[in-house]
Amino acid sequence: MYEITYLDASREPVTHVAGAGEVGDVVAWAGSHGVKIRVRPYTRPKGEPASGSAGKGDEQR
């Protein structure tokens, strides 16, 4: 899992948790739209179950 943060100067950064298969598509999309992003490995917070709701409710693109 990876944490993708969309870095938009006009508002708060938006974070999205994505699987490895989605990262390439997000990077390609960001590059073609001039959007700056940060991609880093996602580490589940302690106490959060493995099948937890990581990323649920987070705003996406």
CHARMM-style PDB file with segment names, atoms N, HN, CA, C and O in Angstrom:
ATOM      1  N   MET     1       0.838  -1.169   0.000  1.00  0.00      PROA
ATOM      2  CA  MET     1       0.000   0.000   0.000  1.00  0.00      PROA
ATOM      3  C   MET     1       0.892   1.244   0.000  1.00  0.00      PROA
ATOM      4  O   MET     1       1.993   1.253   0.551  1.00  0.00      PROA
ATOM      5  N   TYR     2       0.369   2.289  -0.640  1.00  0.00      PROA
ATOM      6  HN  TYR     2      -0.526   2.282  -1.087  1.00  0.00      PROA
ATOM      7  CA  TYR     2       1.091   3.550  -0.740  1.00  0.00      PROA
ATOM      8  C   TYR     2       0.175   4.700  -0.366  1.00  0.00      PROA
ATOM      9  O   TYR     2      -1.033   4.652  -0.598  1.00  0.00      PROA
ATOM     10  N   GLU     3       0.760   5.728   0.213  1.00  0.00      PROA
ATOM     11  HN  GLU     3       1.742   5.767   0.401  1.00  0.00      PROA
ATOM     12  CA  GLU     3       0.027   6.940   0.553  1.00  0.00      PROA
ATOM     13  C   GLU     3       0.368   7.985  -0.506  1.00  0.00      PROA
ATOM     14  O   GLU     3       1.530   8.349  -0.683  1.00  0.00      PROA
ATOM     15  N   ILE     4      -0.649   8.456  -1.199  1.00  0.00      PROA
ATOM     16  HN  ILE     4      -1.593   8.161  -1.055  1.00  0.00      PROA
ATOM     17  CA  ILE     4      -0.470   9.454  -2.245  1.00  0.00      PROA
ATOM     18  C   ILE     4      -1.058  10.764  -1.737  1.00  0.00      PROA
ATOM     19  O   ILE     4      -2.224  10.822  -1.346  1.00  0.00      PROA
ATOM     20  N   THR     5      -0.250  11.804  -1.748  1.00  0.00      PROA
ATOM     21  HN  THR     5       0.697  11.757  -2.066  1.00  0.00      PROA
ATOM     22  CA  THR     5      -0.714  13.117  -1.317  1.00  0.00      PROA
ATOM     23  C   THR     5      -0.695  14.044  -2.516  1.00  0.00      PROA
ATOM     24  O   THR     5       0.335  14.217  -3.166  1.00  0.00      PROA
ATOM     25  N   TYR     6      -1.839  14.636  -2.802  1.00  0.00      PROA
ATOM     26  HN  TYR     6      -2.677  14.496  -2.274  1.00  0.00      PROA
ATOM     27  CA  TYR     6      -1.969  15.596  -3.893  1.00  0.00      PROA
ATOM     28  C   TYR     6      -1.609  16.959  -3.331  1.00  0.00      PROA
ATOM     29  O   TYR     6      -2.282  17.453  -2.426  1.00  0.00      PROA
ATOM     30  N   LEU     7      -0.557  17.573  -3.856  1.00  0.00      PROA
ATOM     31  HN  LEU     7      -0.011  17.172  -4.591  1.00  0.00      PROA
ATOM     32  CA  LEU     7      -0.044  18.838  -3.338  1.00  0.00      PROA
ATOM     33  C   LEU     7      -0.586  19.991  -4.177  1.00  0.00      PROA
ATOM     34  O   LEU     7      -0.046  20.302  -5.238  1.00  0.00      PROA
ATOM     35  N   ASP     8      -1.635  20.611  -3.705  1.00  0.00      PROA
ATOM     36  HN  ASP     8      -2.074  20.358  -2.843  1.00  0.00      PROA
ATOM     37  CA  ASP     8      -2.285  21.717  -4.406  1.00  0.00      PROA
ATOM     38  C   ASP     8      -2.104  22.973  -3.570  1.00  0.00      PROA
ATOM     39  O   ASP     8      -2.555  23.027  -2.426  1.00  0.00      PROA
ATOM     40  N   ALA     9      -1.459  23.968  -4.122  1.00  0.00      PROA
ATOM     41  HN  ALA     9      -1.093  23.924  -5.051  1.00  0.00      PROA
ATOM     42  CA  ALA     9      -1.146  25.181  -3.371  1.00  0.00      PROA
ATOM     43  C   ALA     9      -2.383  25.956  -2.940  1.00  0.00      PROA
ATOM     44  O   ALA     9      -2.305  26.761  -2.012  1.00  0.00      PROA
ATOM     45  N   SER    10      -3.513  25.737  -3.583  1.00  0.00      PROA
ATOM     46  HN  SER    10      -3.576  25.083  -4.337  1.00  0.00      PROA
ATOM     47  CA  SER    10      -4.702  26.533  -3.279  1.00  0.00      PROA
ATOM     48  C   SER    10      -5.545  25.975  -2.127  1.00  0.00      PROA
ATOM     49  O   SER    10      -6.492  26.627  -1.688  1.00  0.00      PROA
ATOM     50  N   ARG    11      -5.211  24.771  -1.631  1.00  0.00      PROA
ATOM     51  HN  ARG    11      -4.441  24.241  -1.987  1.00  0.00      PROA
ATOM     52  CA  ARG    11      -5.988  24.199  -0.527  1.00  0.00      PROA
ATOM     53  C   ARG    11      -5.146  23.179   0.228  1.00  0.00      PROA
ATOM     54  O   ARG    11      -3.997  22.922  -0.132  1.00  0.00      PROA
ATOM     55  N   GLU    12      -5.722  22.604   1.270  1.00  0.00      PROA
ATOM     56  HN  GLU    12      -6.655  22.813   1.562  1.00  0.00      PROA
ATOM     57  CA  GLU    12      -5.033  21.590   2.068  1.00  0.00      PROA
ATOM     58  C   GLU    12      -4.698  20.381   1.189  1.00  0.00      PROA
ATOM     59  O   GLU    12      -5.487  20.009   0.320  1.00  0.00      PROA
ATOM     60  N   PRO    13      -3.536  19.771   1.410  1.00  0.00      PROA
ATOM     61  CA  PRO    13      -3.212  18.553   0.655  1.00  0.00      PROA
ATOM     62  C   PRO    13      -4.231  17.446   0.944  1.00  0.00      PROA
ATOM     63  O   PRO    13      -4.716  17.316   2.068  1.00  0.00      PROA
ATOM     64  N   VAL    14      -4.543  16.663  -0.070  1.00  0.00      PROA
ATOM     65  HN  VAL    14      -4.149  16.770  -0.983  1.00  0.00      PROA
ATOM     66  CA  VAL    14      -5.483  15.551   0.050  1.00  0.00      PROA
ATOM     67  C   VAL    14      -4.674  14.266  -0.030  1.00  0.00      PROA
ATOM     68  O   VAL    14      -3.836  14.109  -0.918  1.00  0.00      PROA
ATOM     69  N   THR    15      -4.924  13.344   0.901  1.00  0.00      PROA
ATOM     70  HN  THR    15      -5.604  13.472   1.622  1.00  0.00      PROA
ATOM     71  CA  THR    15      -4.197  12.085   0.940  1.00  0.00      PROA
ATOM     72  C   THR    15      -5.120  10.940   0.590  1.00  0.00      PROA
ATOM     73  O   THR    15      -6.284  10.909   0.990  1.00  0.00      PROA
ATOM     74  N   HSD    16      -4.578   9.997  -0.164  1.00  0.00      PROA
ATOM     75  HN  HSD    16      -3.632  10.022  -0.489  1.00  0.00      PROA
ATOM     76  CA  HSD    16      -5.328   8.836  -0.648  1.00  0.00      PROA
ATOM     77  C   HSD    16      -4.435   7.618  -0.482  1.00  0.00      PROA
ATOM     78  O   HSD    16      -3.252   7.678  -0.820  1.00  0.00      PROA
ATOM     79  N   VAL    17      -4.966   6.520   0.027  1.00  0.00      PROA
ATOM     80  HN  VAL    17      -5.926   6.471   0.301  1.00  0.00      PROA
ATOM     81  CA  VAL    17      -4.208   5.282   0.154  1.00  0.00      PROA
ATOM     82  C   VAL    17      -4.539   4.414  -1.054  1.00  0.00      PROA
ATOM     83  O   VAL    17      -5.708   4.187  -1.366  1.00  0.00      PROA
ATOM     84  N   ALA    18      -3.488   3.928  -1.735  1.00  0.00      PROA
ATOM     85  HN  ALA    18      -2.538   4.112  -1.481  1.00  0.00      PROA
ATOM     86  CA  ALA    18      -3.679   3.174  -2.972  1.00  0.00      PROA
ATOM     87  C   ALA    18      -2.817   1.920  -2.980  1.00  0.00      PROA
ATOM     88  O   ALA    18      -1.773   1.859  -2.331  1.00  0.00      PROA
ATOM     89  N   GLY    19      -3.268   0.939  -3.717  1.00  0.00      PROA
ATOM     90  HN  GLY    19      -4.116   0.989  -4.245  1.00  0.00      PROA
ATOM     91  CA  GLY    19      -2.483  -0.271  -3.916  1.00  0.00      PROA
ATOM     92  C   GLY    19      -1.395  -0.032  -4.946  1.00  0.00      PROA
ATOM     93  O   GLY    19      -1.418   0.957  -5.679  1.00  0.00      PROA
ATOM     94  N   ALA    20      -0.449  -0.947  -4.990  1.00  0.00      PROA
ATOM     95  HN  ALA    20      -0.431  -1.750  -4.395  1.00  0.00      PROA
ATOM     96  CA  ALA    20       0.690  -0.812  -5.899  1.00  0.00      PROA
ATOM     97  C   ALA    20       0.253  -0.693  -7.356  1.00  0.00      PROA
ATOM     98  O   ALA    20       0.887   0.033  -8.122  1.00  0.00      PROA
ATOM     99  N   GLY    21      -0.799  -1.377  -7.756  1.00  0.00      PROA
ATOM    100  HN  GLY    21      -1.314  -1.966  -7.134  1.00  0.00      PROA
ATOM    101  CA  GLY    21      -1.273  -1.337  -9.133  1.00  0.00      PROA
ATOM    102  C   GLY    21      -1.824   0.013  -9.553  1.00  0.00      PROA
ATOM    103  O   GLY    21      -1.861   0.319 -10.745  1.00  0.00      PROA
ATOM    104  N   GLU    22      -2.247   0.816  -8.608  1.00  0.00      PROA
ATOM    105  HN  GLU    22      -2.217   0.567  -7.640  1.00  0.00      PROA
ATOM    106  CA  GLU    22      -2.847   2.116  -8.914  1.00  0.00      PROA
ATOM    107  C   GLU    22      -1.809   3.242  -8.997  1.00  0.00      PROA
ATOM    108  O   GLU    22      -2.060   4.273  -9.621  1.00  0.00      PROA
ATOM    109  N   VAL    23      -0.652   3.044  -8.373  1.00  0.00      PROA
ATOM    110  HN  VAL    23      -0.448   2.207  -7.866  1.00  0.00      PROA
ATOM    111  CA  VAL    23       0.343   4.115  -8.273  1.00  0.00      PROA
ATOM    112  C   VAL    23       0.799   4.606  -9.646  1.00  0.00      PROA
ATOM    113  O   VAL    23       0.877   5.814  -9.867  1.00  0.00      PROA
ATOM    114  N   GLY    24       1.097   3.703 -10.561  1.00  0.00      PROA
ATOM    115  HN  GLY    24       1.034   2.721 -10.381  1.00  0.00      PROA
ATOM    116  CA  GLY    24       1.543   4.105 -11.896  1.00  0.00      PROA
ATOM    117  C   GLY    24       0.509   4.941 -12.619  1.00  0.00      PROA
ATOM    118  O   GLY    24       0.858   5.913 -13.290  1.00  0.00      PROA
ATOM    119  N   ASP    25      -0.761   4.578 -12.493  1.00  0.00      PROA
ATOM    120  HN  ASP    25      -1.044   3.789 -11.948  1.00  0.00      PROA
ATOM    121  CA  ASP    25      -1.834   5.341 -13.133  1.00  0.00      PROA
ATOM    122  C   ASP    25      -1.951   6.741 -12.534  1.00  0.00      PROA
ATOM    123  O   ASP    25      -2.158   7.716 -13.257  1.00  0.00      PROA
ATOM    124  N   VAL    26      -1.820   6.835 -11.218  1.00  0.00      PROA
ATOM    125  HN  VAL    26      -1.652   6.043 -10.631  1.00  0.00      PROA
ATOM    126  CA  VAL    26      -1.919   8.136 -10.554  1.00  0.00      PROA
ATOM    127  C   VAL    26      -0.748   9.024 -10.958  1.00  0.00      PROA
ATOM    128  O   VAL    26      -0.932  10.214 -11.214  1.00  0.00      PROA
ATOM    129  N   VAL    27       0.457   8.454 -11.016  1.00  0.00      PROA
ATOM    130  HN  VAL    27       0.607   7.488 -10.808  1.00  0.00      PROA
ATOM    131  CA  VAL    27       1.631   9.230 -11.417  1.00  0.00      PROA
ATOM    132  C   VAL    27       1.470   9.721 -12.856  1.00  0.00      PROA
ATOM    133  O   VAL    27       1.782  10.874 -13.153  1.00  0.00      PROA
ATOM    134  N   ALA    28       0.987   8.856 -13.749  1.00  0.00      PROA
ATOM    135  HN  ALA    28       0.733   7.920 -13.508  1.00  0.00      PROA
ATOM    136  CA  ALA    28       0.766   9.257 -15.142  1.00  0.00      PROA
ATOM    137  C   ALA    28      -0.290  10.358 -15.228  1.00  0.00      PROA
ATOM    138  O   ALA    28      -0.110  11.333 -15.958  1.00  0.00      PROA
ATOM    139  N   TRP    29      -1.385  10.208 -14.489  1.00  0.00      PROA
ATOM    140  HN  TRP    29      -1.530   9.416 -13.896  1.00  0.00      PROA
ATOM    141  CA  TRP    29      -2.452  11.215 -14.492  1.00  0.00      PROA
ATOM    142  C   TRP    29      -1.912  12.556 -13.990  1.00  0.00      PROA
ATOM    143  O   TRP    29      -2.159  13.599 -14.596  1.00  0.00      PROA
ATOM    144  N   ALA    30      -1.175  12.518 -12.877  1.00  0.00      PROA
ATOM    145  HN  ALA    30      -0.975  11.670 -12.385  1.00  0.00      PROA
ATOM    146  CA  ALA    30      -0.642  13.751 -12.301  1.00  0.00      PROA
ATOM    147  C   ALA    30       0.317  14.433 -13.277  1.00  0.00      PROA
ATOM    148  O   ALA    30       0.285  15.654 -13.429  1.00  0.00      PROA
ATOM    149  N   GLY    31       1.157  13.658 -13.928  1.00  0.00      PROA
ATOM    150  HN  GLY    31       1.183  12.666 -13.805  1.00  0.00      PROA
ATOM    151  CA  GLY    31       2.101  14.226 -14.886  1.00  0.00      PROA
ATOM    152  C   GLY    31       1.415  14.880 -16.071  1.00  0.00      PROA
ATOM    153  O   GLY    31       1.839  15.936 -16.539  1.00  0.00      PROA
ATOM    154  N   SER    32       0.360  14.256 -16.550  1.00  0.00      PROA
ATOM    155  HN  SER    32       0.015  13.398 -16.169  1.00  0.00      PROA
ATOM    156  CA  SER    32      -0.334  14.812 -17.719  1.00  0.00      PROA
ATOM    157  C   SER    32      -1.202  16.013 -17.378  1.00  0.00      PROA
ATOM    158  O   SER    32      -1.595  16.769 -18.267  1.00  0.00      PROA
ATOM    159  N   HSD    33      -1.509  16.196 -16.080  1.00  0.00      PROA
ATOM    160  HN  HSD    33      -1.190  15.582 -15.358  1.00  0.00      PROA
ATOM    161  CA  HSD    33      -2.340  17.330 -15.654  1.00  0.00      PROA
ATOM    162  C   HSD    33      -1.549  18.381 -14.881  1.00  0.00      PROA
ATOM    163  O   HSD    33      -2.124  19.358 -14.401  1.00  0.00      PROA
ATOM    164  N   GLY    34      -0.247  18.192 -14.758  1.00  0.00      PROA
ATOM    165  HN  GLY    34       0.220  17.398 -15.149  1.00  0.00      PROA
ATOM    166  CA  GLY    34       0.578  19.169 -14.053  1.00  0.00      PROA
ATOM    167  C   GLY    34       0.320  19.236 -12.563  1.00  0.00      PROA
ATOM    168  O   GLY    34       0.519  20.281 -11.944  1.00  0.00      PROA
ATOM    169  N   VAL    35      -0.121  18.131 -11.979  1.00  0.00      PROA
ATOM    170  HN  VAL    35      -0.282  17.282 -12.482  1.00  0.00      PROA
ATOM    171  CA  VAL    35      -0.418  18.076 -10.551  1.00  0.00      PROA
ATOM    172  C   VAL    35       0.782  17.492  -9.818  1.00  0.00      PROA
ATOM    173  O   VAL    35       1.320  16.461 -10.220  1.00  0.00      PROA
ATOM    174  N   LYS    36       1.198  18.155  -8.744  1.00  0.00      PROA
ATOM    175  HN  LYS    36       0.760  18.993  -8.419  1.00  0.00      PROA
ATOM    176  CA  LYS    36       2.304  17.640  -7.940  1.00  0.00      PROA
ATOM    177  C   LYS    36       1.743  16.664  -6.911  1.00  0.00      PROA
ATOM    178  O   LYS    36       0.741  16.939  -6.251  1.00  0.00      PROA
ATOM    179  N   ILE    37       2.413  15.517  -6.791  1.00  0.00      PROA
ATOM    180  HN  ILE    37       3.227  15.294  -7.327  1.00  0.00      PROA
ATOM    181  CA  ILE    37       2.006  14.522  -5.810  1.00  0.00      PROA
ATOM    182  C   ILE    37       3.224  14.028  -5.057  1.00  0.00      PROA
ATOM    183  O   ILE    37       4.361  14.171  -5.508  1.00  0.00      PROA
ATOM    184  N   ARG    38       2.962  13.445  -3.899  1.00  0.00      PROA
ATOM    185  HN  ARG    38       2.039  13.329  -3.532  1.00  0.00      PROA
ATOM    186  CA  ARG    38       4.011  12.772  -3.137  1.00  0.00      PROA
ATOM    187  C   ARG    38       3.535  11.345  -2.923  1.00  0.00      PROA
ATOM    188  O   ARG    38       2.403  11.121  -2.494  1.00  0.00      PROA
ATOM    189  N   VAL    39       4.397  10.380  -3.223  1.00  0.00      PROA
ATOM    190  HN  VAL    39       5.316  10.562  -3.572  1.00  0.00      PROA
ATOM    191  CA  VAL    39       4.072   8.962  -3.051  1.00  0.00      PROA
ATOM    192  C   VAL    39       5.059   8.377  -2.054  1.00  0.00      PROA
ATOM    193  O   VAL    39       6.273   8.521  -2.205  1.00  0.00      PROA
ATOM    194  N   ARG    40       4.527   7.717  -1.036  1.00  0.00      PROA
ATOM    195  HN  ARG    40       3.542   7.600  -0.913  1.00  0.00      PROA
ATOM    196  CA  ARG    40       5.398   7.053  -0.069  1.00  0.00      PROA
ATOM    197  C   ARG    40       4.712   5.798   0.453  1.00  0.00      PROA
ATOM    198  O   ARG    40       3.486   5.689   0.405  1.00  0.00      PROA
ATOM    199  N   PRO    41       5.495   4.859   0.945  1.00  0.00      PROA
ATOM    200  CA  PRO    41       4.886   3.630   1.472  1.00  0.00      PROA
ATOM    201  C   PRO    41       3.919   3.957   2.599  1.00  0.00      PROA
ATOM    202  O   PRO    41       4.167   4.854   3.405  1.00  0.00      PROA
ATOM    203  N   TYR    42       2.822   3.225   2.648  1.00  0.00      PROA
ATOM    204  HN  TYR    42       2.620   2.497   1.993  1.00  0.00      PROA
ATOM    205  CA  TYR    42       1.805   3.432   3.681  1.00  0.00      PROA
ATOM    206  C   TYR    42       2.046   2.438   4.802  1.00  0.00      PROA
ATOM    207  O   TYR    42       2.156   1.236   4.564  1.00  0.00      PROA
ATOM    208  N   THR    43       2.125   2.935   6.000  1.00  0.00      PROA
ATOM    209  HN  THR    43       2.036   3.912   6.194  1.00  0.00      PROA
ATOM    210  CA  THR    43       2.249   2.092   7.178  1.00  0.00      PROA
ATOM    211  C   THR    43       0.984   2.266   7.979  1.00  0.00      PROA
ATOM    212  O   THR    43       0.662   3.367   8.427  1.00  0.00      PROA
ATOM    213  N   ARG    44       0.272   1.178   8.155  1.00  0.00      PROA
ATOM    214  HN  ARG    44       0.533   0.284   7.791  1.00  0.00      PROA
ATOM    215  CA  ARG    44      -0.988   1.213   8.892  1.00  0.00      PROA
ATOM    216  C   ARG    44      -0.717   1.655  10.333  1.00  0.00      PROA
ATOM    217  O   ARG    44       0.203   1.142  10.970  1.00  0.00      PROA
ATOM    218  N   PRO    45      -1.503   2.598  10.852  1.00  0.00      PROA
ATOM    219  CA  PRO    45      -1.331   3.027  12.244  1.00  0.00      PROA
ATOM    220  C   PRO    45      -1.509   1.846  13.194  1.00  0.00      PROA
ATOM    221  O   PRO    45      -2.304   0.944  12.927  1.00  0.00      PROA
ATOM    222  N   LYS    46      -0.773   1.853  14.296  1.00  0.00      PROA
ATOM    223  HN  LYS    46      -0.128   2.586  14.512  1.00  0.00      PROA
ATOM    224  CA  LYS    46      -0.892   0.776  15.278  1.00  0.00      PROA
ATOM    225  C   LYS    46      -2.318   0.715  15.795  1.00  0.00      PROA
ATOM    226  O   LYS    46      -2.938   1.742  16.070  1.00  0.00      PROA
ATOM    227  N   GLY    47      -2.826  -0.492  15.922  1.00  0.00      PROA
ATOM    228  HN  GLY    47      -2.323  -1.327  15.698  1.00  0.00      PROA
ATOM    229  CA  GLY    47      -4.175  -0.673  16.420  1.00  0.00      PROA
ATOM    230  C   GLY    47      -5.229  -0.729  15.332  1.00  0.00      PROA
ATOM    231  O   GLY    47      -6.360  -1.133  15.601  1.00  0.00      PROA
ATOM    232  N   GLU    48      -4.892  -0.331  14.100  1.00  0.00      PROA
ATOM    233  HN  GLU    48      -3.974  -0.002  13.881  1.00  0.00      PROA
ATOM    234  CA  GLU    48      -5.861  -0.393  13.006  1.00  0.00      PROA
ATOM    235  C   GLU    48      -5.842  -1.804  12.431  1.00  0.00      PROA
ATOM    236  O   GLU    48      -4.770  -2.310  12.101  1.00  0.00      PROA
ATOM    237  N   PRO    49      -6.994  -2.450  12.302  1.00  0.00      PROA
ATOM    238  CA  PRO    49      -7.016  -3.816  11.771  1.00  0.00      PROA
ATOM    239  C   PRO    49      -6.539  -3.875  10.320  1.00  0.00      PROA
ATOM    240  O   PRO    49      -6.672  -2.906   9.573  1.00  0.00      PROA
ATOM    241  N   ALA    50      -5.984  -5.016   9.935  1.00  0.00      PROA
ATOM    242  HN  ALA    50      -5.875  -5.804  10.542  1.00  0.00      PROA
ATOM    243  CA  ALA    50      -5.446  -5.201   8.583  1.00  0.00      PROA
ATOM    244  C   ALA    50      -6.509  -4.970   7.521  1.00  0.00      PROA
ATOM    245  O   ALA    50      -6.189  -4.477   6.439  1.00  0.00      PROA
ATOM    246  N   SER    51      -7.744  -5.305   7.793  1.00  0.00      PROA
ATOM    247  HN  SER    51      -8.003  -5.705   8.672  1.00  0.00      PROA
ATOM    248  CA  SER    51      -8.819  -5.090   6.823  1.00  0.00      PROA
ATOM    249  C   SER    51      -9.557  -3.797   7.126  1.00  0.00      PROA
ATOM    250  O   SER    51     -10.716  -3.635   6.742  1.00  0.00      PROA
ATOM    251  N   GLY    52      -8.896  -2.881   7.810  1.00  0.00      PROA
ATOM    252  HN  GLY    52      -7.955  -3.013   8.122  1.00  0.00      PROA
ATOM    253  CA  GLY    52      -9.507  -1.627   8.226  1.00  0.00      PROA
ATOM    254  C   GLY    52      -9.958  -0.773   7.070  1.00  0.00      PROA
ATOM    255  O   GLY    52      -9.876  -1.179   5.910  1.00  0.00      PROA
ATOM    256  N   SER    53     -10.426   0.391   7.385  1.00  0.00      PROA
ATOM    257  HN  SER    53     -10.493   0.720   8.326  1.00  0.00      PROA
ATOM    258  CA  SER    53     -10.995   1.281   6.382  1.00  0.00      PROA
ATOM    259  C   SER    53      -9.976   2.302   5.910  1.00  0.00      PROA
ATOM    260  O   SER    53     -10.336   3.457   5.682  1.00  0.00      PROA
ATOM    261  N   ALA    54      -8.727   1.922   5.757  1.00  0.00      PROA
ATOM    262  HN  ALA    54      -8.434   0.984   5.943  1.00  0.00      PROA
ATOM    263  CA  ALA    54      -7.698   2.850   5.319  1.00  0.00      PROA
ATOM    264  C   ALA    54      -8.112   3.486   4.008  1.00  0.00      PROA
ATOM    265  O   ALA    54      -8.386   2.791   3.030  1.00  0.00      PROA
ATOM    266  N   GLY    55      -8.155   4.800   3.990  1.00  0.00      PROA
ATOM    267  HN  GLY    55      -7.932   5.364   4.785  1.00  0.00      PROA
ATOM    268  CA  GLY    55      -8.507   5.510   2.771  1.00  0.00      PROA
ATOM    269  C   GLY    55      -9.988   5.777   2.620  1.00  0.00      PROA
ATOM    270  O   GLY    55     -10.378   6.616   1.808  1.00  0.00      PROA
ATOM    271  N   LYS    56     -10.837   5.077   3.391  1.00  0.00      PROA
ATOM    272  HN  LYS    56     -10.520   4.395   4.050  1.00  0.00      PROA
ATOM    273  CA  LYS    56     -12.276   5.314   3.274  1.00  0.00      PROA
ATOM    274  C   LYS    56     -12.614   6.713   3.737  1.00  0.00      PROA
ATOM    275  O   LYS    56     -12.147   7.172   4.780  1.00  0.00      PROA
ATOM    276  N   GLY    57     -13.428   7.379   2.952  1.00  0.00      PROA
ATOM    277  HN  GLY    57     -13.808   7.007   2.106  1.00  0.00      PROA
ATOM    278  CA  GLY    57     -13.864   8.708   3.311  1.00  0.00      PROA
ATOM    279  C   GLY    57     -12.886   9.788   2.921  1.00  0.00      PROA
ATOM    280  O   GLY    57     -13.216  10.972   2.987  1.00  0.00      PROA
ATOM    281  N   ASP    58     -11.689   9.407   2.516  1.00  0.00      PROA
ATOM    282  HN  ASP    58     -11.421   8.445   2.463  1.00  0.00      PROA
ATOM    283  CA  ASP    58     -10.724  10.416   2.061  1.00  0.00      PROA
ATOM    284  C   ASP    58     -11.158  10.946   0.721  1.00  0.00      PROA
ATOM    285  O   ASP    58     -11.691  10.219  -0.117  1.00  0.00      PROA
ATOM    286  N   GLU    59     -10.926  12.200   0.539  1.00  0.00      PROA
ATOM    287  HN  GLU    59     -10.493  12.790   1.220  1.00  0.00      PROA
ATOM    288  CA  GLU    59     -11.258  12.826  -0.731  1.00  0.00      PROA
ATOM    289  C   GLU    59     -10.286  12.326  -1.797  1.00  0.00      PROA
ATOM    290  O   GLU    59      -9.093  12.176  -1.530  1.00  0.00      PROA
ATOM    291  N   GLN    60     -10.782  12.074  -2.976  1.00  0.00      PROA
ATOM    292  HN  GLN    60     -11.751  12.196  -3.193  1.00  0.00      PROA
ATOM    293  CA  GLN    60      -9.933  11.612  -4.067  1.00  0.00      PROA
ATOM    294  C   GLN    60     -10.026  12.569  -5.229  1.00  0.00      PROA
ATOM    295  O   GLN    60     -11.048  13.220  -5.443  1.00  0.00      PROA
ATOM    296  N   ARG    61      -8.919  12.644  -5.989  1.00  0.00      PROA
ATOM    297  HN  ARG    61      -8.089  12.115  -5.815  1.00  0.00      PROA
ATOM    298  CA  ARG    61      -8.839  13.508  -7.180  1.00  0.00      PROA
ATOM    299  C   ARG    61     -10.029  14.348  -7.314  1.00  0.00      PROA
ATOM    300  OT1 ARG    61     -10.127  15.133  -8.257  1.00  0.00      PROA
TER     301      ARG     61
END
